[in-house]
Amino acid sequence: MKGAASVVLETGDHPALLKDAVTTPAGCTIDGILELEEGKLRVTLIKAVVKATHRAGELSSRSKALLSIKFIWPWTKARRAASRSRRRLRR
């Protein structure tokens, strides 16, 4: 897939043109591809990628929030504790 994607990006051609260029019109590969398309695999794959991308965005937002709580708060608490200790030592 990476190679095919690279060719599409380099040439700017539609992926269907690449598919037509590398498959025999009445061959085994095109029959397999057509069977996958009849089973709506293309639509299912597109939906899966869209759903995963959406979920990744949600998790990224959530993890950023958790990171700020997990790493900033302890650091802030430690800083406050150190500040209190310094004040006590000054007395």
ABEGO torsion letter per residue (X at the ends): XAAAAAAAAAAGBBAAAAAAAABBAABAAAAAAAAAAAAGAAAAAAAAAAAAAAAAAAAAAAAAAAAAAAAAAAAAAAAAAAAAAAAAAAX
